[in-house]
Amino acid sequence: MAWNAETAWEDMQARGIEFVFAQFVDMYARPSAKLVPIGSREAFDGLLAEGAGFAGFAAGEIGQEPSDPDIAAIPDLSSYTPVPWEPNLARFACDVTVEGEPWPYCPRTILRRVLAKAEEKGFRFKMGLELEYFLVEQDDDGSIRVADRYDTLEKPCYDMAGLTRRYDFLTTVSRFCNELGWGNYANDHEDANGQFEQNFTYDDALVSCDRAIFFRYMVHTLAEHNGMIATFMPKPFTHLTGNGCHFHMSLWDGDTNLFLDESDPRGLGLSETAYHFIGGLKTHARASSALTAPTVNSYKRLKPGTTSSGATWSPVWISYGYNNRTQMLRIPGPGRVEDRTIDGSCNPYLAAAAVLAAGLDGIERKLDAGEPNGENLYAFPYEELRSRGLESLPANLLDALAEAERDDVLREALGRGRDEDYLDYYARVKRDEWFRYHEQVTAWEIREYLTRF
């Protein structure tokens, strides 16, 4: 439904909603909020006009210093979301402003800007997201284990018994998604023990990203209510498959899918526009991975080799092809492209901005996608694929950041902060994350090196 102030207020009154979360995210996509009482129409209109104020530096990585003026989170009425398990509570996703102006470090604002550029070219960007997560328990020593102690199969994907043991949790999440009108259409036990995926229907990119933020919050909250921890961390277990957040993407003009061409001679059902979009995704893949796979842990998922189930189900090579899950870009059906580099730690707004900017550059410059690859890329040695000319994704976050900093398309898309490009701010924060990780001496290093030298 297209909400406006009047219809949202009427719905809130009908539901008995007394409080709203004015919510925004920082670079890490951590949702911050103020709980605002809405006891009158005057209070509601005041929130819409003035927003909720925050000390930005205290709220995470959003480009502020302690000396800066407050940020204001301005609700977007289209994001109105009743909180299903708290009948008197709703959520609004917000755009961050400072002294009445859009704040260039706000991830949602960054995506809005790239979407506006796409619309100027006649494109409406739509996405569906596949959000995978684990349900775990944490021991006193900090270690984690799968919450379901009976979930021990070597190949547990689609395991009916595993779904049954988590029936109450999964059906609660599914029911809430459908109450919100998201169109949950499948709930799977994923490839790893303790891992699940719950899918909802694609929509405009901003809507899908808002839903992704709320979905993660919902799953975290309901897991806590059930004495568990939910994690979307890319690779929480060494021996198990990691968590992806695959984007399924298409460009539209009104009701027309511009990626769809049933007469495609390659047989994929893609248009020339879609192939140029793919060309852009491939050209900028090493740079955009800094935002689609944005943590140290991400690159432990994007690796060659196998897991307990026999496959990582994550890409290593910059390639595309058919309905083939060993490729970076999979074509699961006519008229859409799936990017499998994107993982559960992503900020969906920044990841969407990056891939859209890359794809639009491909369209503008008519970049060649090359021929689709139909092979099982997991079946070939790394050296052989390199000798064939295939290019790999970065091996770690530090390399990805270096690629991103050299990418002018990505730099322009992310925009300018106060006295620096957002990309430079992002890289500085993330490089510090890398160095903090790299300074740690791990148990693996002790085992590997302690008595060798």
C-alpha positions as CSV (number, residue, x, y, z in Angstrom):
1,M,0.0,0.0,0.0
2,A,1.2,3.5,-0.8
3,W,1.0,5.2,2.6
4,N,0.5,8.9,3.3
5,A,0.1,10.7,6.6
6,E,-3.6,10.3,6.6
7,T,-3.8,6.6,5.8
8,A,-0.9,5.7,8.1
9,W,-2.5,7.6,11.0
10,E,-5.9,5.9,10.3
11,D,-4.2,2.5,10.3
12,M,-2.3,3.3,13.5
13,Q,-5.5,4.3,15.2
14,A,-7.3,1.2,14.1
15,R,-4.4,-1.0,15.4
16,G,-4.1,0.9,18.6
17,I,-0.5,1.8,18.0
18,E,0.9,4.1,20.7
19,F,4.6,4.1,19.9
20,V,6.8,4.2,16.8
21,F,10.4,3.4,16.2
22,A,12.1,6.2,14.2
23,Q,14.8,4.0,12.8
24,F,17.9,4.5,10.6
25,V,21.1,2.6,10.0
26,D,24.8,3.4,10.1
27,M,27.5,2.0,7.7
28,Y,27.3,-1.4,9.4
29,A,23.5,-1.5,8.8
30,R,23.0,-1.5,12.6
31,P,19.4,-0.2,13.2
32,S,19.3,2.7,15.6
33,A,16.0,4.1,16.8
34,K,14.2,6.3,19.2
35,L,10.9,5.1,20.7
36,V,8.5,7.9,20.2
37,P,5.0,8.1,21.8
38,I,2.3,8.9,19.3
39,G,-0.6,10.0,21.5
40,S,-2.1,12.5,19.1
41,R,-2.2,13.5,15.5
42,E,-0.2,16.6,16.4
43,A,2.6,14.4,17.8
44,F,2.6,12.2,14.7
45,D,2.7,15.2,12.4
46,G,5.5,16.7,14.4
47,L,7.6,13.6,14.1
48,L,7.0,13.5,10.3
49,A,8.1,17.2,10.0
50,E,10.9,17.4,12.5
51,G,12.1,13.8,12.8
52,A,13.7,12.3,15.9
53,G,17.0,13.8,17.0
54,F,20.2,11.8,17.8
55,A,23.8,12.5,18.7
56,G,25.2,11.1,15.5
57,F,28.7,10.2,16.8
58,A,27.1,8.0,19.4
59,A,25.0,6.1,16.9
60,G,27.8,4.5,14.9
61,E,29.7,5.1,11.7
62,I,27.6,7.8,10.1
63,G,30.3,10.5,9.5
64,Q,29.9,12.5,12.6
65,E,32.2,13.8,15.3
66,P,31.2,14.6,18.9
67,S,31.3,18.3,18.1
68,D,28.7,18.0,15.2
69,P,25.1,19.1,15.5
70,D,22.4,16.5,16.0
71,I,21.2,14.3,13.2
72,A,17.5,14.1,12.6
73,A,15.9,10.9,11.4
74,I,13.0,11.8,9.2
75,P,10.4,9.0,8.7
76,D,9.6,7.8,5.2
77,L,5.9,7.1,5.2
78,S,6.2,4.4,2.6
79,S,8.2,2.3,5.1
80,Y,5.4,2.2,7.7
81,T,5.7,-1.2,9.4
82,P,3.5,-2.4,12.2
83,V,5.6,-4.6,14.5
84,P,3.6,-7.9,14.5
85,W,4.7,-9.2,17.9
86,E,4.1,-5.8,19.7
87,P,0.5,-4.7,18.7
88,N,0.9,-1.1,19.9
89,L,4.3,-0.5,18.1
90,A,5.3,0.4,14.5
91,R,8.5,1.2,12.7
92,F,9.4,3.9,10.2
93,A,12.7,3.7,8.2
94,C,14.2,7.2,8.2
95,D,16.4,9.3,6.1
96,V,19.0,11.2,8.1
97,T,19.3,15.0,7.8
98,V,21.5,17.6,9.5
99,E,20.2,21.1,9.9
100,G,17.5,20.4,7.4
101,E,19.8,19.0,4.7
102,P,20.2,15.4,3.5
103,W,23.2,13.9,5.3
104,P,25.6,12.4,2.7
105,Y,26.8,9.7,5.1
106,C,23.3,8.1,5.4
107,P,23.3,4.8,3.5
108,R,19.6,5.1,2.7
109,T,20.2,8.6,1.3
110,I,23.1,7.2,-0.8
111,L,20.9,4.6,-2.4
112,R,18.1,7.1,-3.0
113,R,20.5,9.2,-5.0
114,V,21.6,6.3,-7.2
115,L,18.0,5.2,-7.7
116,A,17.2,8.8,-8.8
117,K,19.9,8.7,-11.4
118,A,18.6,5.4,-12.7
119,E,15.1,6.9,-12.9
120,E,16.5,9.8,-14.9
121,K,17.6,7.2,-17.5
122,G,14.2,5.6,-17.5
123,F,15.0,2.7,-15.2
124,R,13.2,1.5,-12.0
125,F,15.4,-0.9,-10.1
126,K,13.7,-3.9,-8.4
127,M,15.3,-6.5,-6.2
128,G,14.5,-9.6,-4.2
129,L,16.9,-10.7,-1.4
130,E,17.7,-14.1,-0.1
131,L,18.6,-13.7,3.6
132,E,20.3,-16.7,5.1
133,Y,20.9,-17.1,8.8
134,F,21.9,-19.5,11.6
135,L,20.2,-20.2,14.8
136,V,22.9,-20.8,17.4
137,E,23.6,-20.9,21.2
138,Q,26.6,-19.4,22.8
139,D,28.6,-21.1,25.6
140,D,30.3,-19.3,28.5
141,D,33.6,-19.4,26.8
142,G,32.2,-17.4,23.8
143,S,32.1,-20.4,21.4
144,I,28.9,-21.1,19.5
145,R,27.1,-24.2,18.4
146,V,24.0,-25.0,16.4
147,A,21.0,-24.5,18.6
148,D,19.3,-27.7,17.4
149,R,21.4,-30.5,18.8
150,Y,19.7,-33.0,16.5
151,D,20.6,-31.1,13.4
152,T,23.7,-33.2,12.5
153,L,23.2,-34.5,9.0
154,E,26.1,-34.2,6.6
155,K,23.7,-32.9,3.9
156,P,21.0,-31.2,5.9
157,C,19.7,-28.9,3.1
158,Y,15.8,-29.1,2.8
159,D,15.8,-31.5,5.8
160,M,12.1,-31.9,6.7
161,A,12.9,-33.1,10.2
162,G,15.0,-30.0,10.8
163,L,12.2,-27.8,9.5
164,T,9.8,-29.6,11.8
165,R,11.9,-29.0,14.9
166,R,12.0,-25.3,14.2
167,Y,8.4,-25.2,12.9
168,D,7.0,-22.8,15.5
169,F,9.9,-20.3,15.0
170,L,9.8,-20.5,11.1
171,T,6.0,-20.3,10.8
172,T,5.9,-17.3,13.2
173,V,8.4,-15.4,11.0
174,S,6.5,-16.5,7.9
175,R,3.2,-15.4,9.3
176,F,4.5,-12.0,10.3
177,C,6.1,-11.5,6.9
178,N,2.7,-12.2,5.2
179,E,0.8,-10.1,7.7
180,L,3.1,-7.2,6.6
181,G,2.2,-7.9,3.0
182,W,5.7,-9.1,2.0
183,G,4.6,-12.3,0.3
184,N,6.7,-14.9,2.0
185,Y,6.6,-17.9,-0.4
186,A,9.2,-20.3,0.9
187,N,11.0,-21.3,4.1
188,D,14.0,-23.6,3.8
189,H,16.5,-25.5,5.9
190,E,19.6,-24.3,4.1
191,D,22.8,-26.2,3.3
192,A,24.4,-26.0,6.7
193,N,23.3,-27.4,10.0
194,G,21.3,-24.8,11.9
195,Q,20.9,-22.6,8.8
196,F,17.6,-21.3,7.3
197,E,16.3,-19.0,4.6
198,Q,12.9,-17.4,4.4
199,N,12.0,-15.7,1.1
200,F,9.7,-12.8,0.3
201,T,8.6,-11.3,-3.0
202,Y,10.8,-8.8,-4.8
203,D,9.9,-5.1,-4.9
204,D,11.4,-1.7,-5.6
205,A,15.0,-1.7,-4.3
206,L,14.4,0.8,-1.5
207,V,11.4,-1.1,-0.2
208,S,13.3,-4.4,-0.3
209,C,16.3,-2.9,1.6
210,D,13.9,-1.5,4.2
211,R,12.4,-4.9,4.6
212,A,15.8,-6.6,4.8
213,I,16.7,-4.3,7.8
214,F,13.4,-5.1,9.5
215,F,13.6,-8.8,8.7
216,R,17.0,-9.1,10.4
217,Y,15.8,-7.2,13.4
218,M,12.7,-9.4,13.5
219,V,14.6,-12.7,13.3
220,H,17.2,-11.5,15.9
221,T,14.4,-10.5,18.3
222,L,12.3,-13.6,17.9
223,A,15.4,-15.8,18.3
224,E,16.2,-14.1,21.6
225,H,12.6,-14.6,22.7
226,N,13.2,-18.3,22.1
227,G,16.6,-18.5,24.0
228,M,18.7,-18.5,20.8
229,I,20.9,-16.2,18.8
230,A,20.3,-15.6,15.2
231,T,23.3,-14.6,13.1
232,F,23.6,-13.4,9.5
233,M,27.4,-13.5,9.8
234,P,28.9,-14.6,6.5
235,K,30.9,-17.5,8.0
236,P,30.2,-18.4,11.6
237,F,31.5,-22.0,11.3
238,T,34.7,-23.0,9.5
239,H,33.4,-26.3,8.3
240,L,29.9,-25.2,7.3
241,T,28.4,-23.2,4.4
242,G,28.2,-19.4,4.9
243,N,25.3,-17.0,4.9
244,G,24.6,-15.2,1.6
245,C,22.2,-12.3,0.9
246,H,21.9,-12.9,-2.8
247,F,20.3,-10.1,-4.8
248,H,17.9,-10.9,-7.6
249,M,17.8,-7.8,-9.8
250,S,16.0,-6.4,-12.8
251,L,15.3,-3.0,-14.3
252,W,11.8,-1.9,-15.2
253,D,9.9,0.8,-17.1
254,G,6.5,0.9,-15.5
255,D,5.1,-2.7,-15.8
256,T,7.7,-3.7,-18.4
257,N,10.7,-5.8,-17.3
258,L,13.5,-4.4,-19.4
259,F,15.7,-7.4,-18.6
260,L,13.3,-9.8,-20.2
261,D,13.6,-11.1,-23.8
262,E,12.0,-14.4,-24.6
263,S,13.8,-14.5,-28.0
264,D,17.3,-14.2,-26.4
265,P,19.5,-16.3,-28.8
266,R,21.6,-17.4,-25.8
267,G,18.5,-19.0,-24.3
268,L,18.7,-17.2,-21.0
269,G,15.7,-14.9,-21.6
270,L,17.7,-11.8,-21.1
271,S,17.7,-8.6,-23.1
272,E,20.6,-6.6,-24.5
273,T,20.1,-4.2,-21.6
274,A,20.5,-7.1,-19.1
275,Y,23.7,-8.3,-20.8
276,H,25.2,-4.8,-20.6
277,F,24.1,-4.7,-16.9
278,I,26.0,-8.0,-16.4
279,G,29.0,-6.5,-18.2
280,G,29.0,-3.7,-15.7
281,L,28.7,-6.0,-12.7
282,K,31.6,-8.1,-14.0
283,T,33.8,-5.0,-14.7
284,H,33.3,-3.6,-11.3
285,A,33.0,-6.8,-9.3
286,R,36.4,-6.6,-7.6
287,A,35.6,-3.0,-6.4
288,S,32.0,-3.5,-5.5
289,S,32.8,-6.5,-3.4
290,A,34.1,-4.1,-0.8
291,L,30.4,-3.2,-0.2
292,T,28.7,-6.5,-1.1
293,A,31.1,-8.5,1.0
294,P,32.1,-5.8,3.5
295,T,33.7,-7.6,6.5
296,V,36.9,-9.5,7.3
297,N,34.7,-12.6,7.7
298,S,33.1,-12.2,4.3
299,Y,36.2,-13.5,2.5
300,K,36.2,-16.7,4.5
301,R,32.9,-17.4,2.7
302,L,34.2,-16.4,-0.8
303,K,36.7,-19.1,-1.1
304,P,37.5,-22.2,-3.2
305,G,37.2,-25.6,-1.7
306,T,34.4,-27.5,0.1
307,T,32.4,-27.6,3.3
308,S,30.9,-30.5,5.2
309,S,28.1,-30.7,2.6
310,G,30.5,-30.8,-0.3
311,A,30.2,-27.3,-1.7
312,T,30.6,-23.7,-0.4
313,W,27.7,-22.4,-2.7
314,S,29.6,-19.1,-2.9
315,P,31.5,-17.6,-5.9
316,V,35.2,-17.2,-6.4
317,W,35.3,-16.3,-10.1
318,I,33.9,-13.2,-11.9
319,S,31.6,-15.1,-14.3
320,Y,28.0,-15.6,-15.2
321,G,25.9,-18.4,-16.5
322,Y,22.6,-20.2,-16.7
323,N,21.0,-21.6,-13.6
324,N,24.4,-22.4,-12.2
325,R,25.2,-21.8,-8.5
326,T,28.9,-22.0,-9.0
327,Q,28.9,-18.7,-11.0
328,M,29.1,-15.2,-9.4
329,L,26.1,-14.2,-11.5
330,R,23.4,-16.8,-11.9
331,I,20.5,-16.5,-14.3
332,P,17.8,-18.4,-12.3
333,G,15.1,-17.6,-14.9
334,P,14.3,-15.2,-17.7
335,G,14.4,-11.5,-16.9
336,R,16.5,-11.4,-13.8
337,V,20.1,-11.7,-12.6
338,E,21.3,-13.0,-9.2
339,D,24.5,-11.7,-7.7
340,R,25.9,-14.3,-5.3
341,T,28.8,-12.3,-3.9
342,I,26.5,-10.5,-1.5
343,D,26.5,-11.8,2.1
344,G,24.6,-11.5,5.3
345,S,26.9,-8.8,6.7
346,C,26.1,-6.3,3.9
347,N,24.5,-2.9,4.4
348,P,21.7,-3.6,1.8
349,Y,21.5,0.1,0.9
350,L,25.2,0.4,0.2
351,A,25.4,-3.0,-1.6
352,A,22.4,-2.0,-3.8
353,A,23.9,1.3,-4.6
354,A,27.2,-0.3,-5.6
355,V,25.7,-3.0,-7.9
356,L,23.2,-0.6,-9.5
357,A,25.9,1.9,-10.2
358,A,28.0,-0.9,-11.8
359,G,25.1,-2.1,-13.9
360,L,24.2,1.3,-15.1
361,D,27.8,1.9,-16.1
362,G,27.6,-1.3,-18.1
363,I,24.5,-0.1,-19.9
364,E,25.9,3.4,-20.5
365,R,29.1,2.1,-22.0
366,K,27.5,-1.0,-23.6
367,L,30.0,-3.3,-21.8
368,D,30.2,-6.8,-23.1
369,A,29.1,-9.5,-20.7
370,G,31.0,-12.2,-22.7
371,E,29.6,-15.7,-23.1
372,P,27.9,-17.5,-20.3
373,N,29.8,-20.2,-18.5
374,G,28.0,-23.4,-18.0
375,E,30.7,-25.3,-16.2
376,N,30.9,-26.4,-12.6
377,L,33.6,-24.0,-11.5
378,Y,34.2,-25.9,-8.3
379,A,35.5,-28.8,-10.3
380,F,38.6,-27.1,-11.7
381,P,41.9,-26.2,-9.9
382,Y,42.4,-22.5,-9.2
383,E,45.5,-22.4,-11.4
384,E,43.7,-23.8,-14.4
385,L,40.8,-21.3,-14.3
386,R,43.4,-18.5,-13.9
387,S,45.2,-19.8,-17.0
388,R,41.9,-19.6,-18.9
389,G,41.7,-15.9,-18.2
390,L,39.0,-16.0,-15.5
391,E,39.5,-13.3,-12.9
392,S,38.9,-14.0,-9.2
393,L,37.2,-11.9,-6.6
394,P,39.5,-10.3,-4.0
395,A,41.0,-12.7,-1.5
396,N,40.4,-10.4,1.5
397,L,38.8,-7.1,2.6
398,L,42.1,-5.2,2.3
399,D,42.4,-6.1,-1.3
400,A,38.8,-5.3,-2.0
401,L,39.1,-1.8,-0.4
402,A,42.1,-1.1,-2.7
403,E,40.1,-2.0,-5.7
404,A,37.2,0.1,-4.6
405,E,39.3,3.2,-4.0
406,R,40.5,3.0,-7.7
407,D,37.0,2.7,-9.1
408,D,35.7,6.1,-10.2
409,V,32.2,4.8,-11.0
410,L,31.8,3.5,-7.4
411,R,33.3,6.7,-6.0
412,E,30.9,8.9,-7.9
413,A,27.9,6.8,-6.9
414,L,28.6,6.9,-3.2
415,G,29.0,10.6,-3.3
416,R,30.8,13.3,-1.4
417,G,30.8,13.9,2.3
418,R,31.7,17.1,4.0
419,D,35.4,17.2,3.1
420,E,36.0,13.8,1.6
421,D,34.4,11.3,-0.7
422,Y,32.2,8.8,1.1
423,L,34.3,6.0,-0.4
424,D,37.4,7.4,1.4
425,Y,35.5,7.5,4.7
426,Y,34.2,4.0,4.1
427,A,37.7,2.6,3.2
428,R,39.2,4.3,6.3
429,V,36.7,2.7,8.6
430,K,36.9,-0.7,7.0
431,R,40.7,-0.6,6.8
432,D,40.8,-0.1,10.5
433,E,38.5,-3.1,10.9
434,W,41.0,-5.1,8.8
435,F,44.0,-4.1,10.9
436,R,42.2,-4.7,14.2
437,Y,41.5,-8.3,12.9
438,H,45.0,-8.7,11.5
439,E,46.7,-7.9,14.8
440,Q,45.0,-10.8,16.5
441,V,47.0,-14.0,17.0
442,T,44.6,-16.9,16.4
443,A,44.5,-20.5,17.6
444,W,45.3,-21.7,14.1
445,E,48.5,-19.7,14.1
446,I,49.5,-21.2,17.5
447,R,48.8,-24.7,16.1
448,E,50.6,-24.1,12.8
449,Y,53.7,-22.2,14.0
450,L,54.3,-22.7,17.7
451,T,56.8,-25.6,17.4
452,R,57.8,-25.1,13.7
453,F,60.2,-22.3,14.3
